[in-house]
Amino acid sequence: MISFLQELEKKIRDAFNPEKIQLINKSHLHRKHKSFDINKLHLKLIIYSMKLKSMKKTEAHKMIFLHLKEEMKNKIHALEIEIR
């Protein structure tokens, strides 16, 4: 059975063909926040992609959020993006 993070990584790989991806679950750092929801994740995405790196940061982030639109609605509360 494939985990949600593995599904997410595959979706990002299929969309952007990056050299490397790191997905880090940081949900445990947000447990005491007022808006914390155990069913939604706080993630950090570190993506090594020449394609995304060559774009304006705002445009690259928009592209990533566009591809993860459904996940952002249903399973991700916050996504921190670092493009290298």
C-alpha positions, -999 to +999 in steps of 0.1 A: +000+000+000+014+034-010+014+062+015+001+097+009+036+111+009+047+086-017+017+094-038+025+131-035+061+126-044+051+106-075+027+133-086+054+160-082+080+138-101+055+132-129+047+169-132+082+184-129+107+156-134+130+170-107+165+158-100+157+152-064+127+157-040+125+157-002+091+158+015+093+164+052+063+160+075+064+189+100+029+184+114+043+175+149+056+210+152+021+225+148+001+204+173-005+232+197-017+257+170-053+268+173-061+257+137-043+223+140-063+195+123-050+159+128-063+150+093-042+177+075-005+178+072+021+206+075+048+197+049+081+210+036+090+203+000+126+207-010+128+202-048+159+202-069+147+213-104+165+234-130+131+240-147+116+255-115+148+272-104+149+291-138+114+306-131+104+335-109+099+321-074+062+332-074+055+315-107+073+282-097+053+282-064+020+288-084+028+258-106+034+235-077+002+246-059-017+242-091-006+206-094-014+199-058-047+217-058-068+188-046-043+177-019-042+213-006-080+213-003-082+179+015-050+167+031-024+195+033-029+225+057+005+241+049+032+236+024+066+252+027+085+251-006+122+254-011+135+253-047+171+245-052 
